[in-house]
């Protein structure tokens, strides 16, 4: 996999004379936005809020807080104990957008940006089927008549607190039948202080967005800063 050395974010823009001549035209290079979870607690129930939902999405093309765009990044999915998840599965069958976690960095740190291979393109008639599998731990077996416990395999542990990558699988289906496995996992755990790289790809778009999680309140809200990596400003 190719890697692009990334010493300091600002200097990336100054590598070429084109960017160096246009720094006065580049408004705040790194911007910040807050997304909130669409879920609220009402008594003993957790319910979906339409008003909060409108504040839970980030348009990866227009770089604005808006839901319903062709390439959205959403916050608020919950899988087991994982209450803070970024999702990039809202772009439809033509979207190949893929998000990866780079690690814990500040904007002024030195780190490498890899070339992210987008998810594979679906063939005509193919659909992706995402399966979320959650299971609890096995109960303790009952005793034998003599007070001993029956022999058997060790009890299975639950996976509610496992990483998202172990809770989600996907397959390619045609006419409702699975034809092959697929590594497609459009969910990433949101981690405070961590950087993420999103390769935004569909039939019309191809660019990168770099994201850093600046603030996080579990299951409630996330504040992240972001920067688009793309061609020089004309």
Buried (B, 14 or more C-beta within 10 A) or exposed (E): EEEEEBEEBBEBBEEEEEBEEBEEEEEEBEEEBBBBBBBBEEEEEEEEBEEBBBBBBBBBBEBEBEBEBBBBBBBBBEBBEBBBBBBBBBBEEEBBBBBEBBEBBEBEBEBEBBEBEBBBEBEEEBEBEBEEEEEEEEEEEEEEEEEEEEEEEEEEEBBBEBEBEEBBBBBBBEEEEEEEEBEBBBBBBBBBEBBBBBBBBBEEBEBBBBBBBBEBEEBBBBBBBBBBBEEEEE
